C-alpha cells in the first residue's frame, strides 16, 4: 500500500465465505498475542526459581535443569507434527485444545509436591505449547488480508522476541513479593483470557487435503529435533564427548537425513516440502532467525551473571536491566513492516542485522567492571532495534514461502528454527564464556590455596561464594573473578559478532528479493497469469 493513500482496512476472507472487519481482526490479534505470551513466558520464567526448587525438593542441579529444559524439548520436538495436524483438523479447535492442556499442566506444576510431578507437568505444558505456538501465527497468516498481514506479524514477532524478557521480569517480581509457585499464576491467567477470547473471536480454518497425513515424516522430524535439541541442552552439563550426548547427536543427524530423503520422495504429500529451501526467501529467513535468536539467547546467558555476580544486583533488578532491549525489540518489530514496504525485505533485514552486529561489537569493546551497566547499555539498545527489524521480515518470508493451506507447518518451521537457534546460542556462547573465564582466571590465582582456586575456576558465582575463605585476599579474588568474567564476556561477544557478520554478508547478497511478500499460492497464481 502506498504511503500517500489513506489508511484502509480490508476485510479478510474466512471459512464459509464471510469476511472480518477491523474490530474482529484486532480481537484476533490480541487473542493470539496473549496465547503466545503465555507460552513464551513459560520458557524463561522458571529460570528465576532454580534455587527455590532445589531447596524445597532437595533436587540436584541436573534435576532442576531438566525441569526447565524438558518443556523446551517437548515444545520443539512436536511443533512440526502438531502444526500440520492443526492445518488439517482445524486451527481453532487445535488452539482451544492446546490452551486447555497448557493451562491444566500449569496448574499441576504450581501445585507439584515433588520434582517428578513437576517434570511430568512441564512435559504436558510443552505439548500444549507445541499446539498453541504455531497456530497463533497460522491464524494471522490465514485470516489477515495481505495489506494488514505484515503489521500483525510484526506484533507477533515482537511478543515472541521480547515476551521472554517480560515474562522473566514478571516472574522475578512474583518470586520477590510472594512465592516461587506464584510463577504459574501468570500463564494460567493468560490462558484463561486467551481461551475465552478464542471461543468468541477466532474463526476456524483448515486444509482439505487429498493426501493422507505424513505419519513417517512426523515421526522422523520428532526424533530429529529431539536428538539435536537434547545434545545442545545436555552438552554443556555432561560434556560434549559424553556417550549419551554422542548417541543423541548420531540419532538426531541420522533422523534429519532420513527426514529429508523421505520428504523429497513424498512431493505434494510431504509434511514439509524441503525443496523450498532452495528459494532465497525460506532459506534466508530461516538462517536469519536461527542466528538472531541464537545470539539473543546467548547474550541473555552472558548478561545475567554480569548483572548479578559482577554488579551484585538481585534477580529482579537484573531482569529490569534487560527491559530496555526488550522494549526496543518489540518497538522495532512493529515498525519493520512499514520499513519493509518502503525499502524491501532484504534491505530491512540487512539493516537490522547490521545494527545487531554493531550492538554486539559495542558491548565487546566497552564492557568493563568499573563502567557497569552504562558500558553495555548502548550496545543492548542497538541489538534490540536490530533484532526487531530483522525478525519480522524473516518470519514473513518464511510463512509466505508455503501455501495458505499449510500455514500451520510454515509457522511451526518458523518456531522450530527459533528453538534451534536458542539452544545453539545458549550452548555455544555459554561455553565460550565459561572457557574464556577459566583461561583468564588461571593466570591470576597465584598465592590462592589450591582448593579455593579450583572452586574459583568453576565460575564467577563460585569464586564470589568461596572468596571469604581467603581472608584478606577476599576482595582481590572477587575483583579477579569479575575481570576474568569480562574477558570471557568479550570472547563470547566477538564470536557473536563473527556469526552476525557472516549472516550480514549472506543476507545482503542472497536475501529475499523485493518488497512484496506474497504467499506461495499468490506467487503461483501470478506465474500462471503471466504465462497465459
N, C-alpha and C positions, 0 to 999 in steps of 0.2 A: 504494500500500500504506500503511495507517495506521501511524503511529509506535508505536501501542500493541500491534500484532500482533507475534508472534515472527518473527524473520527466517527467510524461506523461500527456497529456490531452486527455481524451476520449470523443469522440463526443456524445452528448446527443440526444436521440430519441425524436421527436416531432410529432405532428399530421401529418398524411399523410405519415409517414414512413421516412421522411427526418431526417437529423442529424444536430447538431450545432457544429461549430468549436470553438476554444478557443477565437477568436475575438468576435464572436457572444455571447458567454457566458459572456464575460467581459462586453459587451454592455448591456446585460440584467441585470446583477448585478448592474451596475451603474444606470440604469434606475429605478429599484425598490428601490434602496437606496435613490435616490433623491426624489421619490414619498413618501417614508416613512419619510424622513426628514421633508417634508412639513407638514405632519400630526403631527409628534411628536413635532415640534417646536411650533405648534399652541396650543398644550396642555398647555404649560408652559409660552409661550411668553407674553401673555396678563397680566400675574401677575404683570409685571413691570409698567403697565399703570393704575392700580386701582385708584390712586389718581386723575389722569388726567381725567378719565371718570366721576368720582364722581363730580368734579368741573365743567366740561363742561356741563353736563346734570342736575346738581343738584340731582344726584341719591343717594339713600341711600346705606349703605354698603351691605344690603341684596340684592339689585338690582345688584350691582357690582359683588357680589359673584355669582349670578345667571348667569350673562353674562359669567363668567369664567367656572362655573360648568356645565351649560346646554350642552356645547359642549361635555364634557366627558361623561355626562349621555346619550346623543343620540348615541355617538360612542359605548359605552359599551353595550347598550341595543340591538343594531342592528347587532353586529358583527357576531353572530352565524347564524341568518337567511340569512344575505346578503352573508356570506361566503359560505353557502350551495347553494344559488341561483347562485353565481359565478361558482361553480363546474358544475352546470347544463347548465347555459346559455352560459358560456364561460368566461375564466378568462381575456382574453384581452379586450373584449367589456365591461366587468364589471369594469376593471381598467380605461378604457377610460371614461366611464360614470361617475365614481366616481371623476376623476380628473376634469372633466368639472363642475360638481356640486360643488365640493370643491373650485375650482378657482373662480367661479362666486360668491359664497357665501362670499369668502374672499374680493372680490372687493366691494360687497354691504356693508360688515362690515366696510371696510376702509372709506366708504363714508356715513355711517349711520348718519342721522340727529337726532336720538333720541335713548334712551336706548331700547325702544320697538323694533325698527327696528334692532338694534344690536342683541338682543336676538333671533329674528327670523332668522337672518343671521347665528348666531352661531349654531342654531339647524340644519339648512341646511348644514353647514360645517361639523357638526358631522355626519350627514347621509352620506355625501360624503366620509368622513374619514373612516366610517364603511365599505364602499365599497372598499376603497383603501387598508387599512392596512392588512386584512387577505390575500388579493390577492397577495400582494408583496411577502409574504413568500411562498404562494402556488405556485407562478410562479417558485421560486427557487427549491422547493422540487419536482415539477413535470417536470422540464426541465433539471436540472443539473444531470450528472451521479453520481453514488454513491460515487466514489472516490473524486469528487470535491464538493459534496453537503455540507459536513461539513465545508469546508472553506468558502463557500458562506453564510451559515447560521451564521458563526462567524462574518462576515461583517454585516449581517442584525441585529444580536443581539447587536453588537457594536453601530450601529446607533440608535437602539431602546433604548438602555440603556443610552448612552451619548448624544444622539441628543437633549434631553430636555434641558440639561445644556448649550449646544452650542446654541440652539435656544434662551434661555434666555439671553445669552451674546450678541448675535446679536441684539435682541430686545431692551435690555438696551442701547446698543450703538446707535441704531436708535432714541430712546427717548431722549438721551442726545444731539445728534448732530442735530436732526431735530424735528419731532413732533410725538406724540404717534400714529397717524393714519398711519405713515410710517411703523409701525409694520407689516402691512398686505402686504407690498411690497414683503417681503421675501417669504412668502408662495406662492404668486401669481407667482413670478419669478420661483420658484422651480417647480410649477405646469406646467407652460408653457414649461419649459425644459423637464420635465418628460413626458408630453403629446406628444411632438414632437418625443422624443426617443421611446416612447411606440409604436406609429404608425409605426416607422421604424424598431425597433429591437425586440420587444416582440412577440413570437409566441403564437398562441391561443391553448388552451387545455380545454377540458371539459369532464364531466362524461356522459355516456349514461346509464341511469337507467331504469329498467323495472318497478319501483315503482313510484307512484305519490309523489309529494312534500309533506313533513310532515308539513302541514299548522298549525295543532294544536300544534305540538311541537315548531314550530317557534314562535307562539303567546305566549305560556306559557313561553318560555325562555326569550322573550322580557319583559313580565310582571315581571318575577322573578328578572331579572337583574336590571330593572328599580326600583323596590321596594327596593332592597337591597342597590344599589348604592345611591339612594336618601337618605335613612336613614343615611348612612355613611357620606354623604356630609352635610346634614342639622342638624344632631345630635349635633355637637359641637356648632352650632349657635343658634338653637332653644332650645336645652336641650334634653337629651335622653328620658325623660318622657313626652315630648310634644305629644299631641294626634295625630298630623299629622305624627310624626316620628313613633309612636307606630302602627298606622294604616298601614303605609308604610312597617314596619317590618313584620307585620302579613301577608300582601298581598304578600310580597317577599318570605317569608318562605313557605306559602301555595302554591304559584305558583311553587316553586322549588320542593316541594314534588310531586305535580301533574305532573310536567315535568318528573321527574324520573320514576314515575309509568307509565306514558304514553309511554315513550321511552322503558321501559322494555317489554311492550306488542307489540311494533312495530317490534322488532328484526331487520331484514335486511332492513326494510323500514323506520327506525328511522332517525331523524335528527342527533342524536349523540347516538352511542351505549354506554350507561352508564356502561355496564358490563365490558368494557375495563379498568375501573378504578380499577378493581381487580388486574390488572397486575402492576408489580413494576415500569415499565418504565413510563407509563402515570401518575400513582399516585405520584411517586417520583418527576418527572419533574414538574408537576403542583404545588405540595406543595412547591417545591424549589422556583419556580418563584413567587408564592403568597407571601412567607415570604421575599425573597430577594428584590422584588420590593416594598413591604410594608415598609421594613426598609429603603430602599433608599429614598422613598418619604417622610417618616417621618423625616429622617435626614435633608432633604432639608428644611422642615418646621422649624427645630431647628437651622440650620446653618445661615439662612438669618437674623433673628433677632439678632443672636450673632454678626454677622459682622456689622450690621447697628446700633443696639442700644447699644451694649457693646463696640465694637471697633470704632463706629462712622463713618463707611465707607458709601460711596454712593452706590446706587443700582448697578451701572456698576462695581465698584471696588469689591463689594460683589460677583457679578457673575463671575468676573475674578478669584476670590479666589477659586471658585468651579471647575475651569477648570482642575487643576491637577488630581482631582479624575475622571473627565470625560475622560481625555486622558488615564489614567491608565486602566479604564474600557474598553475603545474601543480597546486599545492595547492587553489587556489580552483576550478579546473576539476573536480577530483574531488569537491568539496563542493557544486558547483552543482546536480546532480540532486536532492539532498536538499532544498535550498532551493526549487527549482522545485516539488517535490511539495507543499511546505507553503504557499507563497505564490503560486505560478503563474509561468509563463514570462515574462509581461510584467513583473511586479514584479521578478523576478530580473534580467532584462536591464536594466531601468531602474536598479536599484541598482548593477549592475556598471558601466554607462556613466557614472553619476553619480560613482562612485569614481574611474574612469579620468580623467574630466574634472577632478576635484579634484586628482589626481596631476599632471596637466599644468600646472594653474594654480600648484600649489606649486613646481614646478620653474621656471616662468617668473618667479615672484615672488622666490624666494630664491637662485637660482643666482648665484654670484659667483666671481671668480678667487681671492680670499682664503679664501672659505668652502670651496672644494674639493669633495670627494666628499660630505661631510656636508650641504652645502647642497642637494643634489638627492636624497639617499637616501630621505627620507620620501615625496617625490613618486614615485620609482621603485616603492616598495613599494605605495603606493596604486594606481598604474597596474597593477601586476602582479595584484593582487587583483581590481580592477575588470574587467580584460580576461578573467581566468579565469572570473568569474561570468557575463559576457555571452556568451562564445564557446560554451560548452556548450549552453545552451538554444537559441541561434541555430542551431547545427548540427543540433540535434534537430528543430527546427521545419522546417528545410529538407528533411531526409530523410523526415520524416513527411508532407510535402506530396505526395510522389509514391508510386505504388503499390509494393508489395513487389517486384513483378517488375521494376521499373525503379530499383532501389536503386543500381546502378552509375552510372546517369545522375544520380540525386539526389546521390550522393557526389561525382561529377565536377563538378556545378554548384557544390556547396559549395567544392570545391578551386579551380575557376576564379575564383570570387568572391574567394577569399583571394589568389590570384596577381595579380588585377587590383588589389586593394587595396594589396598590397605594392608593385607597380610604381608605382602612382599616388602613394602616400605618399612613396616614395624620391624621385620626380621633383619633386613639389611642395614638400615640406618641405625637401629638399636645395636647391632653387632659392631658397626664401625665406631659408634660412640664408646661402647664398652672396651674395645681393643685400643682405641686412642687414649682413653683414660688410663688403662693399665700400662701402656707403653710410656706415657708421660710421667706417671707417679713412680714407676720403677726406679728412675734416676734421682728421685727426690726423697727417698726413705732412708738415707744414711743416718745411722745413730738411733733409729727406731727399733725397738725389740722385734724379733722375728715374728712372734705370734701376732703382735699388733700390725706389723707390716703386711702379713698375709691377709688379715681381715680387711685392711685398708684397700688392698688391691682388688677386692671383690666388687667395690662400687663406692660412690661418694657417700651414700647413706650409711654404709658400714663404717667408713672412715670417721664420719661425724659421731657415730654411736660409740666407737672404741676410743676416740680421742681423749676423753677424761682419764683413761688408764695410763696415759703417758705423762701425767703430772704437769710440769712446767712447759712441756713441749706440746700441750693440747692445742693451743691456738695456732701454732706453727703447722701442725698436722692438718688441721681444718683448712687453713689457707692453702696448703699444698694440694689437698684434695680438690678444693674449689678451682684452683688454677689448672690442675690436671683435667678436670671435667671440661673446662673451657677449651683446652687443647683438643680433647676428644670431640667436643661440640663442633669445632672448626673443621675437623676431618669429615664429620658426617655432613656438614653444610656444603663443603666443597664437592663431596660426592653427589649431593642433590643438585648442585649447580651443573655438574658434568652431565647428569642424566637429563636435566631440563634443557641443557644446551643442545644435546643430540636431538631431543624431541623438537626443539625450536627449528632446527635446520630441516628436519623431515617435514614438519607441517608447512613451513614456508615454501618448500619446493614441491611437496607431494600432497598437500592438504586438499580438502574438498573444494571444488570449483563453484563459483557463482554465489549469489545471494539467495537464490530460490532453492528451498529445501523441500522439494516435492516428495511425496511418498512414492514407493516403488510402483504402486497402482497408477498414480498420476503420471509418473515418468513413462511407464509403458504405454499409457493412453496417448501421451504426447508423441511418442515414437510412431505409434500406429497411425495417428492423424497425419503426421509428416509423410509417411510412406504413401498414404492414399492421395 
